[in-house]
Amino acid sequence: MPKLTINNMPVEVEEGTTILQAAKKIDINIPTLCYMQNFEPIGACRVCLVEVEGMRDPVASCSTPAAEGMKVHTNSRSARDARKMVVELLLSEHQGDCQLCDRNEDCELQRLARDLGIKLIRYEGEKSRRIFDESTPALVRDSAKCIGCRRCVTACNLVQGIGSLFPQGRGFKTYIGPAFANPLNSVTCVQCGQCAAICPVGAISEKDQIDDVWRALDDPSKFVIVQTAPAIRAALGECFDYKPGTLVTGKMVTALRKIGFDAVFDTNFTADLTIIEEGTELLTRLKKALVDKDKTVALPMFTSCSPGWINYAEVFFPDILPNISTCKSPQQMFGAVAKTYYAEKIGRKPEDIVVVSIMPCTAKKYEAQRPEMNSSGYQDVDIVLTTRELGRMIRQAGLDFDQLEDGVMDSPLGISSGAADIFGNTGGVMEAALRTVYEIVTGQDFPFPKLHVTPIAGLEGVKEASVKIETTVPEWAFLKGVEVKVAVAHGLSNAKKLIEKIKAGEASYHFIEVMCCPGGCIGGGGQPRQTNDEVRNARISALYHEDEGKKLRKSHLNPDIKKLYEEFLKKPLGEKSHQLLHTHYHAKDKV
């Protein structure tokens, strides 16, 4: 346990702790650009330089271990001047276009320059070359804004295990991007947006579709409706300086209504619908395997809500595609239901209805454009905005978010259960499914305290649980005594570990939830920046709080879902359900 002083304040830390981590322990903030929580520091940006007595030059605090007797100064003239010079050099080659950049006032480099008192650029030199890449439906890259921090490289290679982005070249000519400076659509990219979520500047962002929404709202011939994903309500407030995890559901509804949407609905409604269809699909597969002894049944069954995960499976594990649920994601189910069932209810032609989604996920932009997603006869979801885009749109509309009153979602596609709320966090889809499936099969109340399956909660990369079925319901007697084993993975590198473990025969499950992004949708690529574990936990707590505050907490009890089946779908996995709510995915080449 080395003892040292930082700015004359004593601190004792565990062996191997860095100076940066030691400083955080006593609430001293040292600025960083390349540092990422939970990953080995690379010391690439040099912004975190500090002075250590006895050392000739300032050292990078993110990669320098704290040592016994060390005397560290984070704000000495030597440290300040060194840090300031590093940022000035970054600015000298950075083509920021701050006035027009979507990261203006949300840029870590800009904030650092302001905090360090930089008022002019002393080093005028050659600027980075600009490669502007908007080849994918979800992401836009501008190499001239890149500062070489390599956060995106860490996110793509270590968090997600994809490997689309790498540093190329040396020195000033270093380029971060796909091989040979090719566009992003020429390599394997799952569109998850973790690179955009972690980028400190405007080098990688979501493809902005705000103007598309305004055009639709300005067209009097269009009936424009909006759906909001579960994770949005726990993160949107951060765009307006609320603390992470502040629930702003009501203010969000009012803001959307004031922007001009004709109806404001909740993706949670079709999250409940997903549970009914997906739960029925799981039970159908189990019956075929256990009763019919059909060895061709694809088990374990994987969830299909996360489009980044689907993209990943199509490329890296095409052999498990039959194991993935045929259910569309809640976003796509909503679009299909809106342009059929809802269109009939309000007497509108589906071609005159524009469905806008507010999602925490950049991959949802890609998903909406998939050729499979047109079962209504038209593109089911027309436009997808991220949480960040909605924040910008609310500002464009001149709304004072803090002063908005709480509104209520419209019906019939706005009523949802608490189970749907927790779809936004890792483990939530699995818990929501278990609540419904257990009660359908046993006819008994779900046995977990507060309805929460605690073994699959939290931020551990891979989690597992089991539920023993004791039933007296004749239809499900074949499940009596069966211990249903489930697993949850979030972050694609964790999904890979889980799949490889199953393939090696080291684990066996019936049902598996995979979320593409760390923490699930609450840590999606389109959420307010910057997301770390503290922020993720705050957002997760908010969704559990939203769930616990509802009287209706189980998907199969949603009265409007029951009405949807009575009036339109008739039954889960029925003919109309298969047509509108289910799909199949296909193997893709790895580039």
LOMAR-680123 format. One record per residue: residue in one letter; x negated, y negated, z negated of N, C-alpha, C in turn. Coordinates in steps of 0.001 Angstrom, whole numbers, plus 500000, padded with zeros to 6 digits. Atoms other than C-alpha are relative to their C-alpha. Example, Ala and Ser with C-alpha at 12.3 -4.5 7.8 and 13.67 -1.06 7.14 Angstrom:
2
a499110501190500000487700504500492200499100498800500000
s500820501190500060486330501060492860500770498910499270
end
This chain:
591
m499150501193500000500000500000500000499108498748500000
p500859501183499948497785497126501230500689498764499432
k499525501283500519498171493817499416499282498904500746
l500576501110499251497647490631501390500793498748499712
t499231501238500116498733487015501494500275499451501387
i499620500665498757500574485290504303500497498609499624
n499701501389500392500676481491504040499980499860498477
n500239500042501453499421481966500464501088500706499180
m498969499230500691502408484181499628499576501464499952
p500426498602500098501533487659498305501065500948500541
v499080498994499510503067490699499954499290501354499969
e500522498640500020502555494443499547500811500847500974
v499317499263498934503366496738502463499445501421500098
e500468498633499779503055500359503526498842500011500986
e501110499830499069499927501556505322500537500102501423
g499573499980498607500260500955509070500946498877500379
t499127501143499725502529497923508728499207498914500706
t500687501089499301501626495126511129500194498685499255
i499871501332500605501135491508510141501388499432500284
l498672500502499634504352490654512011501067500583499087
q499017499350500869506344493187510004499848499561498553
a500245500472501367504718492076506754500576498604499804
a499470501365500088505665488462507477501521500007499906
k498538499905500042509285489453508122500480500416498613
k499616499520501328509346491157504738500152498859499009
i499893501157500908508856487758503034500620498807500718
d499195501009499294511100485859505484499164498929500694
i500804500895499168508316484288507522500164500441501445
n499740499672498605509193484163511198498796499639500865
i501066500221499023506412484556513751500611500221501375
p499344499846498691507608483946517325499362501114500826
t500470498937499106507324486794519852500752499918501320
l499295499840498730508202487482523467499992501448500471
c500067498624499494507021491017524245500439501031498975
y499718499040501069507816492642520888501420500548500107
m498687499352500043510678495159520754500083500890498774
q499783499209501205512038496673517572499991501494500325
n500039498536499917511369500417517103499042500547501057
f500946499526498995508676500571519815498597499485499695
e501387500382500228504901500457519707499724498644500653
p500297501303499415503718496867520216498926500106501073
i500991499978498923501752496132523381499147498738500013
g500812501216500086500480492633522545499803499306501329
a500163500530498645501129491472526109500145498488500083
c499687501419499807502462487963525575499073499070499223
r500907500765500862500068486707522820500663498807499324
v499289501112500637502747484363521512499959500110498482
c499933499786501446502576485893518043498639499829499314
l501348500186500552498975484747517402500043499343498613
v500150500563501351498042484040513782498509499935499663
e501386500099500468494837483059511997499803500937498817
v500390499137501120493169485624509734498616499564499532
e501283500463500527490407484331507491498930501072500189
g501099499081499760487084485889508446499935500512501420
m499999499588498602488086486620512042499743498789500884
r500429501125499186486595484479514786501157499357500755
d498917500511499166489718484152516947501348500405499412
p498650499576500405493476484267516302500305501397500539
v499675498620499605494939487788516514501500500130500232
a498580499720499740498216489182517815500592500693498781
s499446499452501247500304489778514689500839501247500244
c499132498844499732502545492366516422499214501296500052
s500789498783499831499671494812516962498822500101499031
t501100499970500971497246493970514116500506500531498667
p499533499440501276497664496180511024499650499088498824
a500290500718501251497925494481507653498962500799499220
a501075499330500728494844495244505552499857499418498597
e500214500410501386493926495031501878499172498717499949
g500725501247500209492891491509500873500081499024501150
m499893500881498835493752489988504227500706498698499636
k499380501313500208494543486253504177500430499464501358
v499422500352498701496858485301507030500635498623499925
h499356501320499898497939481837508125500755499950501329
t499201500008498769500804481618510599500189498596500570
n499739501373499547501016477831510797498792499087499848
s501209500827500023497406476671510554499830499332501357
r500226500684498718496146474310513258499499500986501047
s500543499016499058494197477172514828501108500866500591
a498907499144499523497302479384515025500968499218500867
r499036500813499239499578476580516230499455499656501377
d500593500387498721497179475421518943499892501186500950
a500129498807499153496556478957520198501354500410500560
r498652499610499584500261479740520317500544499017501039
k499505501030499090501045476455522011499356500137501372
m500695499852498719498406477030524688500556501186500790
v499447498836499320499795480486525476501325499651500673
v498700500353499442503286479092525994499842498997501137
e500245500957498910501959476190528079499524500711501259
l500478499242498841500151478661530334501138500795500642
l498833499303499452503336480715530700500881499042500792
l499165500995499325505246477568531627499362499518501303
s500690500541498819502593476537534162500259500837501247
e499758499143498839503349479521536402501452500444500117
h498602499574500066507038479923535547500877499068500824
q499058500806499216509545478748538166501369500078499335
g498840499857500862512232478155535632501305499466500541
d498763500643499533514749475853537347501020499913498866
c499182499908501213516130475351533850501399499412500166
q498689500644499876518938473028534893501024500910500668
l499092499150499233520393475686537197499982501452499538
c500155498609500432519353478858535382501135500393499060
d498907499571500879522090480893533711499522500247498575
r500540499846501343519758481284530738499729498646499332
n500214501316500606519600477519530109500718499933498653
e499533500055501385520047477017526332500168501396499387
d499989498634500525519875480819525956498713500696500420
c501271499513499491516248481229526991498961499973498884
e500972499927501084513606482405524549498749499175500295
l501159500816499644510784480713526464500308498518499816
q499570501390500166512691477436526530500059499620498524
r499889500255501441513421477710522814498617499918499335
l501352500019500539509776478480522038499301498679500320
a500631501261499595508585475461524016500535498847499168
r499400501053500818511009473261522109499493500071498564
d500431499837501387510045474698518725498532499639499808
l501429500315500099506347474253519487499694498554500362
g500193501418499709506871470642520484499337499730501338
i500602500196498674505790471070524100500884499059500809
k499231501013499275506874467980526019499499499779501417
l500501500069498627504705468220529120499132501222500255
i500808498844499622502869470941531025498623499492500407
r501346500517499759499142470237530879499281500759501103
y500723499165499042498148473048533206500858500224501239
e499259499829498754499529472631536696499219500958500894
g500697499027499162498702475633538849500957500690500933
e499181499246499050499999478140541357501163500660499264
k498813499382500587503498479422540678500102501473500431
s499772498599499646504548483052540662500814500092501287
r499250499859498749505831484317544007501433500417499685
r498577499728500229509585484551544285500491501126500897
i499265498944499309511297487781545242501381500023499370
f498632500076500510515032487335544860500743501241500467
d499421498691499693516817490674544682501420500099499439
e498611499788500417520601491016544583500586501193500754
s499631498842499187520728494396546291500980500941499320
t499098499098500713522767496136543575501285499276499616
p498742500647500391526385495494542543499940499337498633
a499962500426501398525417494820538932498952498975499621
l501135500764500510522040493096538642499378499105501060
v500731500932499147520096490160540090498625499788499386
r501369500209500479516308489817539823499375498809500698
d500721501152499462514231486669540299498576500057499455
s501364499763500478510507487456540092499275498712499624
a500680501260500308509527483777539956500208499575498555
k499734500336501396511016483557536470499362500980499023
c500580498959500854509264486673535172498746499486499301
i501181500434500763506699486012532409499117501187499621
g500856498845500205505250489522532378499988500567498595
c499964499527501388506365490377528841500136501521499913
r499854498548499881507151493964529934501110500591499121
r498866499456500758510245494269527767500867500882500894
c499147499230499092512222495462530798499372501354500303
v500707498747499745509553498109531426500233500966498844
t499748499170501178509958499393527865501434500511500001
a498588499613500006513755499396528139500279501072501047
c499712499087498899513780501199531495499300501344499826
n500786498773500075511060503745530752500163500741498682
l499980499332501290511249504434527024501410500120499406
v498639499938500542514825503546525992500872500896500873
q499102499289499094516526504951529088499333501145500765
g500678498902499320513865507194530608500252500042501493
i499692500055498571514627506029534161498727499783500822
g501253500259499287511366504501535384500148499218501284
s499825500811498786512662502000537936499069498797500040
l500800501224500089510496499111536716498624500309499421
f501377499812500455506703499064536357499169498767500342
p500947501055499601503874496505536320499153500492501178
q500833499689498841502002496443539618499021498870500237
g501013501014499777498827494620540559499293499624498708
r500777500408501167496466492832538178499934498479499934
g500194501431500183495942489389536705501203499189500406
f498919500906499608497960486534538135500966500662500987
k499172499361498979499262488808540901500826501172499449
t499191498930500586500867491239538461501476499780500310
y498579500067499635504408492008539563500742501084499237
i499177499033500726507088493694537437501230500310500843
g498838499653499189509627495601539478499881501392500565
p500081498692499348510295498647541635498713500123500809
a501230499749499261507411500243543498499967499241501316
f500261500698498735505932498276546422500859498745500178
a499165501206499961508077495246545502501280500216500800
n498753499683499306511077497029547018501198499497499198
p498796500398500738514642496007546117500458501097499046
l499592499070501051516293497651543130500861501140500534
n499138498931499463518754499614545269499213501062500753
s500822499004499306515829501488546848499406501020499036
v500512499065500999514938503245543589501157500491499139
t498973499476500895516828505237540983500256499002498886
c499608500972501031518619502623538862501444500302499628
v498653499634500424521679503480536774500860498771499713
q499257501261500138522730499775536573500395499697498553
c499589500147501395522849499925532755499808498587499468
g500198501384500412521516496383532391499211499820498721
q500814500177501198519323497089529378498812499086500283
c501068500928499612516588495256531284500479498553499913
a499442501350500052518865492212531589500295499568498571
a499679500326501393519867492423527943498765499646499203
i501223500197500778516265492411526754499090498939500600
c500843501012499355514726489945529247500099498672499248
p499935501249500775513748486750527354500313498772500846
v499767501125499098514170484533530424501075500390501015
g498970499714499002516270484580533605499507500877501132
a500568499186498937514207487127535529500920501140500419
i499014498962499681516929489795535343501313499625499312
s498689500356500547520611488977534876501079500826500679
e498866499363499336524016490402535637500401499183501225
k499520500709498811525495489525539034501251499218499612
d498939500875500489527723486564538226501210500025500938
q498769499954499201531349486942539396501062499022499480
i499043500967500557532917484013537560500753499266501101
d499339500721498908533631482149540808501064500859500677
d498993499095499418535473485227542133501292499967499175
v498818500054500869537781485060539110500732498675500188
w499355501304499799538406481330539540500773499975501325
r499306499977498699539286481904543230501316500766499904
a498769499216500159541806484573542258501040499216499206
l499069500786500817543333482329539587500570498816500769
d499545501151499207543594479471542096500945500395501135
d499171499515498891545485481647544604501424500267499483
p498634499842500530549261481254543950500669501307500419
s499394498746499547549996484486545825499563501190499158
k500554498907500793548026486560543299500503499962498560
f499640499832501410549151487854539920498762500593499334
v501321499632500510545927487999537945500121500440498544
i499943499482501368545717490201534859498585500337499538
v501322499751500560542793490812532544500087501075498921
q500114499007501071541746493731530342498688499749499254
t501192500251500805539250493450527480499572501279499292
a500540498768500582537029496311526336499888499887498482
p500063500026501471536841497306522643498824499214499446
a501208500612500564533275496038522146499972498482500135
i500044501441499762534022492517523393500383499227498743
r499459500746501146535975491459520296499006499879498850
a500989500033501080532987492173518039498731499264500399
a501232500635499522530421490295520161500209498639500636
l499767501257499276532052487426522076499704498780499139
g500234501136500883531820485142519034498554499546499985
e501419500369499993528026485225519301499690498989501098
c500183501001498941528338483201522517500312498595499496
f499598501289500572529726480433520295499452499840498579
d500767500142501244527257480775517406500666500622498780
y499474499233501123529386483076515264498974501072499623
k500895498943500433527518485664513220500326501293500742
p499715498701499376527114489071514897500981500803499161
g499012499194500695530026491305514044501236499240499570
t498790500767500303532570488508513704501097500382500991
l498885499626499130535906489718515062500720498752500506
v499354501185499414537409487181517464501108500426500964
t498995499448499093540181489262519032501067498978500366
g498909500946499754542922486654518627499552498787500791
k500513501165499268540814483701519805499686500363501447
m500299499532498647539684485736522808501269500061500844
v498732499900499275543298486417523802500494498608500392
t499539501362499723544215482729523524499138499338501063
a500895500584499000541145481692525523500336500523501395
l499677499412498691542036484084528345501321499465500526
r498700500523499584545601482851528395499872498541500458
k500185501404499630544485479203528516499194499862501285
i500740500022498741542057479992531329500948500164501181
g498993499925498954545123480953533350500407501393500434
f499589498646499629545515484732533434501504500173499798
d498550499805500068549096485818534082500399500988498914
a499748499063501091548850488651531547498665500410499398
v501231499631500717546279489553528911500230501356499336
f499825498635500483545941493265528213498715500510499345
d501093499433500774543652495578526288499569501329500613
t500517498718499543541412498313527666500222501079498945
n499707499041501075542098499930524291501228500849500313
f498797499244499635545489500962525691499615501247500785
t500396498839499202543844503192528266498880500790499325
a500880499169500840541228504261525719500855501049499299
d499062499036500579544181505868523930500452501014501049
l499589499108498908545309507290527279498884500992500331
t501150499133499744541813508674527852499939501139498991
i500041498973501047541965510531524534501038501090500268
i498958499008499712545236512225525510499579500904501153
e500394499210498830543934513299528905498745500825499717
e501264499314500255540429514194527750500174501104498953
g499734498990501014541673516030524653500718501200500581
t499272498911499346544087518052526759499073500811500897
e500967499316499131541304518837529209499077500909499183
l500862499190500860539049520074526382500731501252499520
l499226498854500490541789522292524950500282501004501124
t499768499123498849542530523671528420498760500830500300
r501253499272499748538872524591528925499753501041498902
l500208499060501098538665526189525471500921501211500116
k499044498892499853541780528269526151499546500959501096
k500471499153498902540393529529529452498800500830499566
a501212499303500427537101530433527788500284501049498939
l499786499116501147538479532024524604501113501020500205
v498859499096499800541768533557525757499858500766501319
d500094499372498682541283534214529461498628500623500250
k501367499480499868537600535086528942499387499627501347
d500510500496498722536815533008532013498582499455499787
k501395500386500210533030532796532107499556498861500909
t500355501107499106533094530143534824500358498645499413
v499594501274500614534542527502532468498761499218499576
a501167500835500282532082524627532143500091499427498592
l500124500484501374531332524187528449498522499931499658
p499189501021500667530240522134526623500534498969500992
m499454501086499206532389519363528013499394498690499522
f500567501309500303530791515908528190501028498902500267
t499135501158499753532622512584527932499593499303501298
s500229500648498700532897510425531053500287498503499968
c499625501414500125533556506907529716498915499044500469
s501133500900499767530085505481530329499484500137501429
p500416499882498594529307504711534008498495500131500171
g501444499829499926525565504410533345499612501443499772
w500230498577500271525630507935531922500382500839501210
i499576499259498805527548509200534968498947499851501100
n501038500233498988524989507584537297498753500825499694
y501182499259500440522208509204535281500171501499500266
a499757498574499806523763512666535364499997500372501477
e499949499719498565524375512454539112498612500151500608
v501360499973499444520657511928539710499109501013499288
f500978499234500755518773513649536913500494501391499565
f499457498707500438521122516479535866501257500356500802
p498800499703499184523467517217538803500624501349499679
d499461498678500306523834520816537608501022499980498875
i499003500051501081525894519648534591501239499196500390
l498835500788499588528384517603536635501318500741499763
p498746499304500313531027520366536293500365499938498517
n499736500090501437530665519988532514500561498649499582
i499526501340500346531568516301532613501509499931500195
s498546500164499907535209515476531942500383499336501313
t499527500614498750537158514650535070500735498689499755
c499312501261500312538768511718533246499203498803500492
k500626501282499706538030508300534636499751499263498688
s500219500821501191536777505699532197501265499211499694
p498828500830500314539372503579530353500155498803500931
q499906501127499062538505500638532629500718500415501274
q499435499575498724539379502607535742501407500567499853
m498624499571500265542440504241534212500929498793499944
f499173501208500120543713500765533390500345499461501388
g499750500544498668543294499564536976501023500818500763
a499071499122499289545137502591538362501415499867499454
v498678500145500617548000502242535870500587498621500287
a499528501371499773548214498466536371500569499825501399
k499568500207498624548600498731540136501056501015500452
t498906499058499695551213501518539961501129499800498989
y498975500066501048553221501785536735500376498557499659
y499710501384500385552893498122535715500538499202501182
a499516500708498808553355496855539273501479500267500228
e498584499670499857556673498714539463500837499287498952
k499246500625501096557760497316536098500267498522500249
i499833501451499807557215493677537112500432499666501427
g499529500230498643558326494125540738498996499307500897
r501067500595499199554992493190542283499360501059500898
k500763499110499134553144494707545215498602500160499416
p501337499801500570549866496272544080498930499164500681
e501000500810499305547965494347546754499993498543499537
d499938501375500511549077491101545092499528499897498554
i500484500001501377547785492132541663498475500057500009
v501456500008500154544178491272540785499684500424498571
v500379499497501324542732493282537905498574499553499689
v501308500467500457539859491595536063499670500710498697
s500451499340501228537866493470533425498962499141499299
i501059500599500811535852491963530590499307501154499300
m500702498806500450533204494542529786498655499649499364
p501318500207500590530062494817527640498886500546500875
c500854499109499223528449496738530466499837499493501420
t500218500389498607526825495747533759500338501145500957
a499705498854499134527273499281535132501470500064500374
k498576500037499669531031498646535064500245499267501322
k499879500683498708530511496287538011499799500998501134
y500255498944499011529075499208539943501159500992500037
e498938499003500085531757501599538711501254499540500730
a498777500513499375534596499357539918499951500104501522
q500151499955498551533178499508543459499788501409500546
r500189498624499534532746503289543580501153500404500922
p498926499610499061534691504828546500501055500886499355
e499012499137500662536398507256544081501067499198499263
m499154500780500903538064504384542225501052499190500745
n498937500679499244540995503575544507501263500850500060
s498870499064499973543673506076543513501346499295500023
s498748500751499896546293503316543371500326499663501453
g499856500397498596545825502914547120499198498767500328
y500828501194499862543664499852546552498835500145499022
q501043499973501019540481499122544615500666499762498662
d499236500051501249541782499787541122499634498800499131
v500478501168500755539644497146539365499273499093500976
d500509500896498961538823494096541435498716499276499596
i501133500825500439536361492047539357499644500393498571
v500470499701501353534241492794536301499090498878499517
l500865500985500665532804490122533999499403500630498751
t500599499574501263530388490804531163500456499068498880
t499720500864501153530803489392527665499341498639500192
r500730501263499800528171486779528536500700499128501036
e499297500773498972530048485754531684501284499394499439
l498788500557500588533279485353529727499663498808499122
g500426501131500823531442483125527245499767498764500844
r500268501146499112530259480919530119501291499472500614
m498740500422499368533724480871531704500852499192499020
i499243500740501013535326479729528443499442498578499875
r500606501334500046532839476845528333500358499194501241
q499626500691498758533552476024531990501426499465499919
a498596500408500113537247475819531105500185498862499002
g499926501113500937536431473173528479500726500338498711
l499288499588501208537872475195525613499080499932498785
d500714499985501277536770474623522024500359501312499308
f499679498655500462536597478261521025500330500027498519
d499828499985501450536391477531517316501392499514499587
q498703500590500351539697475622517385501184500803500538
l498906499219499415541706478271519224500732500806498932
e499201499173500900544558479948517381499952501457500465
d500004498587499651544890483709517311501213500353500847
g498927499538499136546922485130520173500181501500499884
v499677498570500037548444488565520695500043500526501431
m499997499377498677547986490921523648501430500158500521
d498710499754499371550837491277526115500308501500499977
s499592498605499918552803494501526440500492500273501435
p500173498771500775553152497242527536498567500516499966
l501361499468499916549431497635528278499070499353498981
g500814500685500996548257495777525187500040500617498621
i499892499341501309549278498049522309498995501148499943
s501014498954500110546534500322521031499817500416498558
s500268499490501345545415502361518055498610499590499537
g501332500240500534542447501913515776498980500940500597
a500908499051499362540945504996517392499412499419501275
a500489500621498766540655503002520606498964498925499711
d500970501047500348538798500178518842498589500563499877
i501332499464500253535931502447517852499389500671501228
f500606499579498736535414503514521475498737499197500276
g501108500893499690532956500624521492498690500358499342
n501260499661500660530370502236519214499675501476500146
t500436498616499885528348505406519380500712500863498964
g499232499107500863530329508301517928501476499706499974
g498602500415500081533608506427518308500926500789500898
v499164499227499078534930508284521356500225501403499435
m499883498670500579534193511599519682500949499998498808
e499126500064501171535869510543516438501455499816500412
a498641500228499524538927509257518288500592501286500573
a499524498737499418539187512551520187500302501021498918
l499790499018501068538816514650517044501260499690499189
r498789500372500741541543512693515246501245500566500683
t498824499558499249544015513555517991500026501508500190
v500035498570499700542902517063518957500267500824498745
y499811499241501241542757518267515342501465500014499589
e498609500063500456546263517068514544500945500718500954
i499173499278499033547738518455517768499890501508499773
v500259498565500118546161521861517203500468500568498666
t499685499469501334546757522218513447501347499548499461
g498777500563500566549835520072512845499777499399498631
q500364500540501307547977518740509810499258498682500156
d500726501257499995546441515396508870498509500248500181
f501441499920499789542863514794509916499295499990498644
p500489499788501372540750515937506934498883499071499532
f501135500822500408537958513328506921500457498751499253
p499640501214500754538041510429504396500063498778500919
k499782501212499191539376507220505963499990500292501506
l499965499526498608539577509256509219498633499916500691
h501312500168499383535837508709509793499161501270499897
v500887498838499958533532511541510855498577499482499769
t501257500672500348530483510228509023498745500647500588
p501232499442499424527920512747510402499664499470501388
i500288500500498649528309511226513882500026498477500054
a500078501460500045528283507590512722498530499583499886
g501352500513500167525203505370512641499183500025501274
l500840500232498834522282504728514964498943501071500252
e500897498907499664520433508022514881500252500417501452
g499879499782498556519736508956518512500889501155500397
v499156498826499740521364512400518450500625500429498682
k499265499642501225524046513360515908500911501177500307
e499110498864499774526171516444515407500916500205498795
a499031499692501055529162517630513396500779501233500429
s499140498865499664531552520545513233501291499905499200
v498685499998500640535223520974512364500580501402500138
k499407498661499961536693524342511408501511499885500148
i498574500064499701540157524911512799500754501059499206
e499070499107500680542783526432510491501401499581500418
t498713500405499436546097526418512311501052501083499850
t498844499090500014549540527940511989500897499733501205
v499229500317498798550752526485515289499793501124501015
p500148498813499128551457529517517547499255499716501300
e500620500316498715550371527785520747498477499969499919
w501446500167500147546888527230519336499397501050499068
a500474498957500915546480530426517320498619500528500398
f501290499480499543543481531420519470498820499188499444
l501059500832500559541538528571517831499824500196498495
k500069499820501447542150529755514273498642500583499598
g501301499559500490538855530090512445498830499552500852
v501079500471499124536888528546515327499372498736499413
e500706501198500439534250526060514254499611499208501244
v500248500827498818534349523359516911498770499133499729
k501259500721500185530849521966517289499903498863501007
v500078501177499139530324518469518649498646499325499809
a501248500762500069527323516254519387500211498642500634
v499921501375499504526786512564520109498587499523500312
a501290500594499638523894510899521943500237498612500566
h499920501332499389523327507243522786498605499565500413
g501287500242499363520558505885524986499673501220500851
l500122498868499079519764508007528028498810500906499690
s501114499134500375516408509242526743500438500995498926
n499451499069500998518303510754523794500924501021500653
a499145499062499263520843512273526181499155501083500662
k500899499044499364517964513921528042499513501039498990
k500471499071501037516602515431524810501091501011499648
l498892499123500372520035516827523968500283501030501084
i499717499088498886520630518321527415498918501069500106
e501101499036499901517197519938527490500030500999498845
k499867499110501153517788521371524013501080501058500266
i498918499064499673521054522948525201499532500995501060
k500463499125498925519441524312528359498994501032499500
a500999499083500560516665525873526286500622501008499046
g499312499077500892519286527698524221499774499700498530
e500297500381501378518297525818521078501205499390499290
a498801500573500607521769524361520486501208500374500851
s498767499659499295525379525132521386501128499122499458
y498918500891500391528348522757521357501219500264500887
h498779499963499193531920522537522598500248498675500717
f499644501327499492532185518780523173498866499042499668
i501131500918500184529521516091523636500359498615500511
e499846501406499591529786512302523722498636499447500375
v501220500707499597527124510422525668500355498564500331
m499911501417499656526861506637525723498654499561500573
c501213500392499301524341505083528075499121499081499160
c500774501065500648523298502164525881499782500264498510
p500269499822501431521717502132522396501108499393499145
g498894500461500827524506501883519847501346500168500656
g498746499931499263527113502522522531500295498679500687
c499603501208499270529068499735524230499688498723499233
i500330501206500769528369497335521366498589499510500333
g501334500389499570524774497340522659499859499994501503
g499991499943498537525752497180526329499149498934500656
g500863500913499253523715495449528996500601498643500281
g499357501294499757526256492637529292500364499255498739
q499674500635501276526480491740525597499075498813499715
p500866501128500371525105488540524019498620500476499568
r501381499657500326521327488621523651499629499387498648
q500716498766499791519229489696521797500530501008499000
t499407498976500836520512492946520404498912500827499320
n500877499104500753518579494701517647500879500854499088
d499208499075500818519640497296515083500895499276499003
e499164500763500936520905494670512640501267499509500692
v498849500482499224523157493208515327500916501168500362
r499185498835499645524291496646516469500838500459498803
n499273499551501197525226497649512918501114499040499624
a498970500999500315527136494394512398501200500155500925
r498902499824499046529179494948515560500755501299499735
i499352498724500314529845498580514659500905499856498780
s499194500216501209531060497539511201501278499247500320
a498823500783499615533412495043512818501057500888500656
l499035499119499327534999497722515018500644500973499017
y499402499140501032535459500076512062500998499207499159
h499087500858500771537040497167510179501296499773500775
e498808500193499155539398496519513104500864501266499973
d499302498713500040540318500207513146500732500182498666
e499432499755501326540904500415509388501137499031499659
g498956500983500272543116497318509456501301500250500741
k498802499716499220545655498885511811500836501104499353
k499114498933500460548679500924510826499926501196500936
l500070498961498977548390502868514076498523500318500253
r501431499699499924545049504708514011499692501267500792
k500220498781499226545517507759516229500636499834501376
s499586500265498624545811507675520001501325500643500371
h498796499277499588548585510270520320501267499433499377
l498831500617500625550874508140518119500364498657500636
n499733501279499336550736505073520393501353500074500723
p498656499887499403554429504462521303500034499650501479
d499993500370498583553627502810524628499304501038500870
i500585498869499272551428505732525645501065501078500186
k498903499026499893554373508043524887500988499575501085
k499048500513499005556611505812526995499432500127501417
l500646499871498699554086505837529862500168501421500543
y499815498609499560554302509633529976501469500285500299
e498566499748499797558085509683529634500487499396501310
e499467500742498858558686507111532362499242500239501303
f500817500052498784555844507704534776499102501221500195
l500989498933499808553080510254534204500564501398499768
k499311498755500344555369512983532812499220500855498999
k500741499186500967552606515039531127498498499864500237
p501456500026499827548842515104530471499547501075500988
l500542499115498961546898516713533312501048500404501026
g498974499750498990550072516633535391499564499499501361
e500338500361498621550174515937539105499653498516500126
k500257501437499886550406512165538751498766499591499202
s501196500282500795547788512105536007498740500351500784
h501163499587499211545376514035538218499728499009501125
q500157500926498880546007511644541088499418498670499554
l500366501363500411545538508421539120498853499932498994
l500866500141501175543428509196536059498763500886500028
h501115499048499963540954511898537111499225499873501303
t500853500058498811538071512158539560498899501040499872
h501165499116500041534950514147540396498783499216500478
y501239500689499641531331513051540722499101500950500777
h500806499219499081528637514227543112498518499709499803
a501447500137500159524893514793543015499458498921500936
k500678501019499197522672511969544246498514500327500056
d501440499797499881519110512056545486499254499091499050
k500895500835500796516394510843543152499032499322500966
v500850500747499073514506508090544980498665499725499318
end
